[in-house]
Amino acid sequence: MKTFIEYINSISKLSQLAIQDIEECAFVVNVTKKQILIPELSKSQYLYFISKGVVRAYFYHNGKEITDWFGTENMVIGPTIRNFPVKETIHAVETLEECELVRISFSDLEQLYQKHHDIERLGRIIAIQNMLHLQYKIDSLQLLSAKERYIEFIKQYPNLINRVPLGFISSYLGMNQVTLSRIRKTA
């Protein structure tokens, strides 16, 4: 819980009362490797903070599994838009390692937003950060070559190459595994 409080305080300074109220409704959960943490992201009732471990968000398109997001330590997991599936796809979140997470329900979070403006500001900042991350991913898929996408991935996630199967990474980067292997040899 301490890491979570430090993380949110680093984004936006919170009052001691706000921190106490968060601690009352946030819970540490441990999830084993290869578990479906969130079966349908858009309908998740919880927001998670990753204290330890790696997760991925994925969906199926034309019978193919597509990884479209990785979450690592000190990241927040949750739907950008709740109860609103995008293009009829169902995104799920799977643990790729044993994970320690801090979980808070959206109903508790809404009450915290009403009670504490500093928590409401924190939520807005996290939402903006997530939107910027999504825009960066869209831009990189449209504007960068496969090799440039791989190099940017290594900069953004320097330790994931040894923690995540290459098939998930190639899917995330919008290429097949053969292309990724070829790029890795020349990069």
BAMAR-84512 format. One line per 5 residues: number of its first residue (from 1); their letters; for each residue x, y negated, z negated of N, C-alpha, C. Coordinates in pm, whole numbers, padded with zeros to 5 digits. Example, Ala and Ser with C-alpha at 12.3 -4.5 7.8 and 13.67 -1.06 7.14 Angstrom:
2
1) as) 01319 00569 -00780 01230 00450 -00780 01320 00330 -00780; 01285 00225 -00708 01367 00106 -00714 01290 -00003 -00787
This chain:
187
1) mktfi) 00083 00119 00000 00000 00000 00000 00088 -00126 00000; 00203 -00117 -00067 00292 -00232 -00076 00337 -00280 00063; 00373 -00185 00150 00416 -00220 00286 00304 -00291 00361; 00181 -00243 00344 00064 -00304 00408 00045 -00448 00362; 00052 -00470 00232 00034 -00605 00177 00145 -00697 00227
6) eyins) 00268 -00648 00228 00379 -00728 00280 00357 -00763 00427; 00310 -00665 00505 00286 -00688 00648 00180 -00796 00669; 00066 -00783 00604 -00040 -00882 00629 -00001 -01019 00575; 00074 -01023 00465 00121 -01151 00413 00222 -01216 00506; 00296 -01134 00582 00393 -01191 00677 00323 -01253 00798
11) iskls) 00203 -01208 00828 00127 -01263 00940 00057 -01392 00900; -00007 -01387 00783 -00078 -01504 00733 -00084 -01493 00581; -00030 -01592 00513 -00022 -01590 00367 -00162 -01579 00306; -00177 -01484 00214 -00306 -01461 00149 -00300 -01501 00002; -00414 -01542 -00052 -00422 -01574 -00194 -00412 -01445 -00274
16) qlaiq) -00375 -01458 -00401 -00364 -01339 -00487 -00500 -01272 -00504; -00607 -01350 -00511 -00742 -01294 -00524 -00780 -01215 -00397; -00743 -01267 -00281 -00770 -01197 -00156 -00694 -01063 -00153; -00570 -01065 -00197 -00490 -00942 -00201 -00553 -00840 -00295; -00597 -00886 -00411 -00661 -00795 -00508 -00788 -00734 -00448
21) dieec) -00867 -00813 -00379 -00990 -00762 -00318 -00960 -00662 -00206; -00855 -00688 -00131 -00814 -00592 -00027 -00772 -00461 -00091; -00691 -00469 -00196 -00643 -00348 -00263 -00757 -00265 -00322; -00868 -00329 -00358 -00982 -00256 -00413 -01057 -00174 -00308; -01051 -00216 -00182 -01128 -00144 -00080 -01043 -00076 00027
26) afvvn) -00913 -00084 00015 -00822 -00017 00109 -00768 00109 00042; -00753 00215 00121 -00709 00344 00067 -00598 00402 00153; -00503 00466 00087 -00395 00535 00157 -00445 00674 00194; -00428 00711 00321 -00463 00846 00368 -00343 00905 00439; -00326 01036 00423 -00218 01108 00490 -00282 01203 00590
31) vtkkq) -00229 01201 00712 -00285 01283 00820 -00171 01363 00881; -00194 01491 00905 -00090 01576 00962 -00074 01549 01111; 00033 01599 01165 00067 01585 01306 -00037 01655 01394; -00062 01595 01511 -00152 01650 01613 -00298 01660 01568; -00341 01561 01491 -00480 01554 01449 -00550 01440 01523
36) ilipe) -00676 01458 01552 -00754 01348 01610 -00797 01260 01493; -00734 01146 01485 -00764 01051 01377 -00896 00980 01403; -00915 00937 01528 -01038 00866 01566 -01090 00930 01695; -01201 01005 01689 -01249 01073 01809 -01305 00979 01915; -01362 00868 01874 -01418 00771 01969 -01387 00632 01917
41) lsksq) -01281 00573 01971 -01227 00448 01919 -01330 00336 01911; -01413 00322 02013 -01508 00210 02012 -01613 00223 01902; -01628 00341 01843 -01727 00361 01737 -01662 00384 01601; -01533 00358 01591 -01463 00379 01464 -01523 00290 01356; -01536 00345 01240 -01588 00270 01125 -01475 00213 01038
46) ylyfi) -01349 00241 01080 -01236 00201 00999 -01129 00132 01082; -01055 00049 01013 -00933 -00012 01066 -00818 00053 00988; -00711 00087 01058 -00597 00155 00996 -00470 00073 01014; -00383 00086 00917 -00248 00031 00923 -00153 00149 00911; -00054 00156 00999 00041 00268 00998 00158 00233 00906
51) skgvv) 00166 00300 00793 00280 00285 00703 00395 00373 00748; 00360 00492 00798 00461 00587 00843 00399 00673 00953; 00474 00694 01063 00429 00784 01168 00402 00716 01301; 00356 00797 01396 00325 00750 01531 00191 00808 01574; 00112 00726 01639 -00015 00769 01696 -00021 00724 01842
56) rayfy) -00115 00780 01915 -00139 00733 02052 -00289 00727 02075; -00329 00633 02161 -00467 00627 02209 -00466 00683 02350; -00570 00760 02382 -00576 00821 02515 -00721 00839 02556; -00740 00864 02685 -00873 00893 02739 -00855 00984 02859; -00965 01034 02911 -00962 01119 03030 -01020 01043 03148
61) hngke) -00955 01057 03263 -01004 00997 03387 -00983 01099 03498; -01092 01135 03564 -01087 01237 03670 -01017 01364 03623; -01048 01406 03501 -00992 01528 03447 -00848 01517 03400; -00791 01400 03405 -00650 01381 03366 -00644 01299 03237; -00559 01342 03146 -00540 01270 03021 -00446 01152 03042
66) itdwf) -00490 01033 03001 -00413 00910 03018 -00381 00852 02880; -00253 00836 02850 -00212 00767 02727 -00202 00619 02759; -00273 00538 02680 -00268 00395 02711 -00221 00307 02596; -00180 00368 02486 -00133 00285 02375 -00059 00373 02274; 00047 00319 02215 00118 00384 02105 00112 00293 01984
71) gtenm) 00097 00353 01868 00103 00280 01743 00214 00337 01658; 00296 00250 01601 00407 00290 01516 00398 00216 01384; 00498 00237 01300 00499 00173 01169 00474 00022 01182; 00398 -00028 01086 00363 -00171 01076 00276 -00219 01190; 00191 -00131 01240 00093 -00170 01341 -00046 -00137 01289
76) vigpt) -00144 -00210 01341 -00284 -00190 01305 -00352 -00112 01417; -00434 -00015 01378 -00510 00066 01474 -00657 00038 01450; -00726 00008 01556 -00871 -00009 01548 -00923 -00057 01680; -01051 -00048 01697 -01109 -00091 01825 -01101 -00242 01842; -01064 -00284 01963 -01066 -00426 01993 -01210 -00474 01998
81) irnfp) -01295 -00393 02060 -01438 -00422 02067 -01511 -00299 02016; -01584 -00313 01908 -01654 -00198 01851 -01789 -00177 01917; -01827 -00050 01922 -01958 -00009 01974 -01985 -00060 02115; -01878 -00065 02195 -01893 -00112 02332 -01793 -00037 02420; -01831 00085 02464 -01735 00161 02546 -01703 00090 02677
86) vketi) -01577 00098 02716 -01531 00032 02838 -01537 00132 02952; -01611 00099 03058 -01620 00182 03178 -01652 00328 03146; -01735 00349 03046 -01780 00483 03011 -01666 00576 02969; -01549 00525 02940 -01441 00610 02892 -01446 00615 02740; -01407 00728 02687 -01401 00743 02542 -01255 00756 02504
91) havet) -01206 00656 02436 -01067 00657 02388 -01064 00728 02252; -00966 00814 02236 -00943 00881 02109 -00804 00842 02059; -00783 00859 01930 -00652 00832 01871 -00605 00961 01804; -00483 01003 01841 -00423 01126 01791 -00294 01094 01718; -00268 01165 01609 -00140 01150 01540 -00035 01233 01613
96) leece) 00083 01176 01634 00193 01247 01699 00298 01291 01597; 00289 01239 01478 00373 01277 01366 00284 01279 01242; 00336 01331 01133 00265 01316 01007 00258 01167 00979; 00140 01120 00939 00120 00976 00922 00071 00943 00782; 00121 00832 00732 00065 00770 00613 00000 00641 00661
101) lvris) -00128 00628 00633 -00207 00516 00684 -00280 00447 00569; -00306 00319 00587 -00394 00247 00496 -00523 00225 00574; -00634 00267 00513 -00764 00261 00581 -00858 00167 00506; -00928 00085 00585 -01031 -00003 00528 -01151 00001 00622; -01269 00008 00564 -01389 00015 00647 -01422 -00123 00704
106) fsdle) -01485 -00122 00821 -01525 -00249 00880 -01632 -00318 00797; -01716 -00242 00729 -01817 -00306 00644 -01750 -00379 00527; -01648 -00317 00466 -01573 -00387 00360 -01498 -00506 00417; -01443 -00489 00536 -01369 -00598 00599 -01460 -00718 00625; -01582 -00692 00671 -01678 -00802 00694 -01706 -00877 00564
111) qlyqk) -01721 -00804 00454 -01745 -00869 00325 -01624 -00953 00283; -01505 -00900 00310 -01383 -00976 00279 -01374 -01102 00364; -01414 -01093 00491 -01414 -01211 00578 -01508 -01318 00522; -01623 -01277 00474 -01720 -01372 00419 -01670 -01437 00291; -01598 -01361 00212 -01553 -01409 00081 -01423 -01490 00089
116) hhdie) -01335 -01453 00182 -01201 -01514 00187 -01169 -01564 00327; -01158 -01694 00341 -01124 -01749 00473 -00983 -01712 00516; -00893 -01691 00419 -00757 -01652 00457 -00754 -01511 00517; -00844 -01424 00474 -00853 -01290 00535 -00918 -01301 00672; -01017 -01388 00686 -01080 -01410 00816 -00977 -01462 00917
121) rlgri) -00891 -01553 00873 -00785 -01605 00959 -00688 -01493 00997; -00653 -01409 00902 -00566 -01294 00928 -00626 -01204 01035; -00755 -01173 01023 -00822 -01089 01123 -00818 -01151 01262; -00837 -01281 01268 -00832 -01352 01397 -00692 -01344 01457; -00589 -01361 01376 -00451 -01356 01425 -00419 -01215 01477
126) iaiqn) -00458 -01112 01403 -00434 -00975 01448 -00508 -00947 01578; -00632 -00993 01589 -00708 -00974 01714 -00639 -01043 01832; -00589 -01163 01810 -00518 -01235 01916 -00391 -01161 01955; -00316 -01111 01856 -00195 -01035 01885 -00228 -00912 01971; -00337 -00843 01937 -00378 -00726 02015 -00415 -00763 02158
131) mlhlq) -00485 -00874 02175 -00522 -00919 02309 -00398 -00955 02390; -00301 -01021 02327 -00177 -01055 02397 -00100 -00929 02437; -00099 -00830 02349 -00033 -00703 02380 -00100 -00636 02501; -00232 -00634 02503 -00305 -00576 02616 -00278 -00652 02745; -00274 -00784 02739 -00245 -00864 02857 -00104 -00837 02908
136) ykids) -00009 -00823 02817 00129 -00792 02855 00134 -00657 02928; 00060 -00560 02876 00059 -00428 02940 -00001 -00436 03081; -00110 -00507 03096 -00173 -00525 03228 -00074 -00592 03323; -00012 -00699 03277 00085 -00770 03361 00200 -00680 03403; 00252 -00601 03309 00367 -00517 03343 00328 -00409 03444
141) lqlls) 00207 -00353 03431 00164 -00252 03529 00147 -00312 03668; 00105 -00438 03673 00080 -00501 03802 00204 -00566 03863; 00296 -00611 03781 00406 -00694 03832 00544 -00628 03828; 00562 -00527 03746 00694 -00469 03730 00708 -00337 03805; 00828 -00309 03848 00856 -00179 03910 00855 -00072 03802
146) akery) 00854 00054 03841 00857 00164 03746 00979 00155 03655; 01095 00126 03713 01217 00114 03634 01208 -00002 03536; 01155 -00116 03580 01140 -00233 03492 01043 -00202 03378; 00935 -00128 03407 00840 -00090 03301 00908 -00002 03197; 00991 00091 03243 01063 00179 03151 01159 00097 03063
151) iefik) 01233 00007 03123 01328 -00077 03048 01254 -00161 02944; 01141 -00218 02981 01060 -00296 02887 01006 -00209 02775; 00965 -00086 02809 00916 00008 02708 01025 00036 02604; 01147 00061 02651 01259 00089 02561 01286 -00032 02471; 01272 -00153 02524 01291 -00273 02442 01181 -00285 02337
156) qypnl) 01057 -00258 02378 00943 -00273 02289 00937 -00161 02185; 00968 -00039 02226 00963 00078 02138 01096 00153 02142; 01203 00097 02087 01336 00157 02103 01349 00298 02046; 01272 00335 01945 01289 00467 01886 01185 00569 01931; 01091 00531 02014 00986 00624 02055 01032 00731 02152
161) inrvp) 01135 00705 02229 01180 00800 02330 01218 00934 02264; 01260 00930 02137 01296 01052 02065 01184 01106 01977; 01071 01035 01970 00962 01075 01881 00837 01118 01955; 00829 01087 02084 00706 01109 02160 00737 01194 02283; 00653 01291 02316 00676 01370 02438 00682 01280 02562
166) lgfis) 00774 01313 02653 00793 01232 02774 00668 01224 02860; 00586 01328 02858 00462 01325 02935 00370 01212 02891; 00363 01187 02760 00281 01077 02709 00341 00942 02750; 00474 00932 02746 00541 00807 02783 00520 00779 02932; 00536 00882 03017 00517 00860 03162 00373 00818 03190
171) sylgm) 00277 00879 03122 00136 00840 03139 00115 00695 03099; 00170 00658 02984 00159 00520 02936 00217 00421 03037; 00327 00460 03101 00395 00372 03195 00334 00376 03335; 00234 00461 03355 00167 00466 03485 00249 00537 03592; 00321 00642 03553 00402 00717 03649 00399 00864 03610
176) nqvtl) 00446 00950 03701 00452 01092 03665 00584 01121 03595; 00594 01241 03539 00712 01277 03460 00838 01289 03547; 00822 01330 03671 00938 01341 03761 00999 01203 03784; 00914 01104 03808 00961 00967 03829 01031 00916 03702; 00971 00941 03587 01032 00898 03461 01169 00962 03442
181) srirk) 01182 01090 03469 01311 01159 03455 01416 01098 03548; 01376 01068 03670 01468 01007 03767 01513 00868 03719; 01419 00790 03667 01450 00656 03619 01544 00663 03499; 01519 00757 03409 01602 00770 03288 01746 00801 03322; 01768 00875 03430 01905 00909 03472 01980 00787 03523
186) ta) 01909 00689 03581 01974 00572 03641 01972 00449 03550; 01890 00454 03445 01876 00334 03359 01985 00326 03254
